């Protein structure tokens, strides 16, 4: 059983290895966020300026930067790899063709995800009964500091995470993909979804709680249920991540977590789920995606002037 295997592997990892994993995860998050920062260029970003001026090399570099994010989002939201591949191809061509229309009112990545969502919506109309995507086709984000045992455990958790995401309503899934997998800021994610920041955060808190619940058989197996007087610690922690808790409220929550094992387990489960989300954002551009990038640049170059 996958669930027993995941639990067994996590239980077997020693504290020293866990420390190394946490340090590696922090480094990996910084690297992933660094890449996102690079492709969130404003109007005066040199790469954006060169691409907008007709530099094919700059355009290819820009498309290669956003392509993995487009592929991940399309793969999760479309429900099958064929439509996801079409979404990738359509969105890359849309970015190349309409980059001159990007006005810089939001981040570049936010604009790209708006195009991606539109492409997904077109592909998914009338295709709700198609089977979900297989995680076997998704690339694994490897932590070079992890041991083989840790990598196996992380991959198994990633597989379970993928299935859990597939069970969430579309609105919950896409907000987690944008905020917790791709690392968009709350304003950028809200712009991509066409909603206010307050509405984005409200949906995000509910989505994170739903994800934690879906992963409960793995991350909270055998844990006690919080008492009726306990606060909703998962929601409180989510609000803390979004900067919505005062210092007093944060201190109160932390004190409660020290004395309530059930709530501490629930909070730790959410942390692990969100860390797994960040790990799922593999930064490398696979050969198949590289081919789509080059095809989009060729199509853009061959367009009527």
Secondary structure, 3 states (H helix, E strand, C coil): CHHHHHHHHHHHCCHHHHHHHHHHHHHHHHHHHHHHHHHCCCCCCHHHHHHHCCCHHHHHHHHHHHHHHHHHHHHHHHCCHHHHHHHHHHHHHHHHHHHHHCCCCCCHHHHHHHHHHHHHHHHHCCCCCCCCCCHHHCCCCCCCCCCHHHHHHHHHHHHHHHHHHHHCCHHHHHHHHHHHHCCCCHHHHHHHHCCCHHHHHHHHHHHHHHHHHHCHHHHCCCCCCCCCCCCCHHHHHHHHHCCCCCHHHHHHHHHHHHHCHHHHHHHHHHHHHHHHHHHCCCCCCCHHHHHHHHHHHHHHHCCCC
